[in-house]
């Protein structure tokens, strides 16, 4: 019996240690290393100096769109209003099997090139657009993402470093009211990373809490080495560093580590900012992340992420800590809970009764959050559901594969 308890204790504490490391310990370690080894550049050495150097590189800004007639004219207008020389900017809208008026509205709004393609998915549409692009830099955005005027100049400025092959900006998620008032949304985004963190009775998503944590971590990874993931709302690559990947494998996750393997740096540019409407509910966010994870697992398991070939030791630790362990978290939680229950059943002691009570309290708070929508319980529900999403996404991928096409996340248009 003692041998069984010892084995259960080992399983429990290893799982707990890995969860704490990926959620807290890694972030603290990266923050300390970034402060010691790669202090933040002074403002005079970044945005201000770049603003004094007129842009000279040709850029193709690509928007892949599927049935986006509700927002595409605003997106094209936003792209044309960027403070980048118009003669150096090509705006391309790649319509992925659109059955609505997306193409017509994009042309009417002033897009330089509108491609009407058969439905093949976002990546296929982006690949087709890159083939027709004139720019030395190819930038990408979602149809519902609005960039701040200086965003493209800031993003392109990252490529002054010849080692940089990929650069992503920072997206701020805003509620409906802020999305309707861009000035208010930008101000809220600068202050919080997501507008109105308390939300409303009908806006329960706590993505802003996670996103502020994720952005702080990404900034420090970028300073130390390279980021481990980007975002689809605002990013760019050199034309020569652009990678054609499997259509089911999104650029957000597949580009950064593949750039590193090809001896490029993948960096974040915090001053390149965009806003995007947040999914209103935690349940909607769960469904969005579940869909994302069904695209993530092919990248992890057969897209090259698991292979350390081409990684530096430091970047390999980043991938392990921030990506692989994060995706393994639902399984680690399940093992920890099962081992904890078995330990209590075998009379292992008061400590394990307390740890079991804490785990059950987290699950209970998540379950009760819909009836008692206070902030702490909503955060607990967000954590439980989003932590479970990698397992659900893996199940979806193993059961019926992943389609290259995509659907709009609810409430984001």
Secondary structure as GFF3:
##gff-version 3
##sequence-region A 1 413
A	DSSP	alpha_helix	2	20	.	.	.	ID=ss1
A	DSSP	pi_helix	21	25	.	.	.	ID=ss2
A	DSSP	alpha_helix	26	37	.	.	.	ID=ss3
A	DSSP	three_ten_helix	43	45	.	.	.	ID=ss4
A	DSSP	alpha_helix	47	51	.	.	.	ID=ss5
A	DSSP	beta_strand	59	65	.	.	.	ID=ss6
A	DSSP	alpha_helix	72	80	.	.	.	ID=ss7
A	DSSP	three_ten_helix	86	88	.	.	.	ID=ss8
A	DSSP	beta_strand	89	96	.	.	.	ID=ss9
A	DSSP	alpha_helix	102	109	.	.	.	ID=ss10
A	DSSP	beta_strand	113	117	.	.	.	ID=ss11
A	DSSP	alpha_helix	122	132	.	.	.	ID=ss12
A	DSSP	beta_strand	137	141	.	.	.	ID=ss13
A	DSSP	beta_strand	146	147	.	.	.	ID=ss14
A	DSSP	alpha_helix	151	157	.	.	.	ID=ss15
A	DSSP	three_ten_helix	158	160	.	.	.	ID=ss16
A	DSSP	beta_strand	164	174	.	.	.	ID=ss17
A	DSSP	alpha_helix	176	180	.	.	.	ID=ss18
A	DSSP	alpha_helix	182	192	.	.	.	ID=ss19
A	DSSP	alpha_helix	207	224	.	.	.	ID=ss20
A	DSSP	beta_strand	235	238	.	.	.	ID=ss21
A	DSSP	alpha_helix	251	261	.	.	.	ID=ss22
A	DSSP	beta_strand	265	277	.	.	.	ID=ss23
A	DSSP	alpha_helix	282	302	.	.	.	ID=ss24
A	DSSP	alpha_helix	313	318	.	.	.	ID=ss25
A	DSSP	pi_helix	319	324	.	.	.	ID=ss26
A	DSSP	alpha_helix	325	345	.	.	.	ID=ss27
A	DSSP	alpha_helix	350	368	.	.	.	ID=ss28
A	DSSP	alpha_helix	375	400	.	.	.	ID=ss29
###
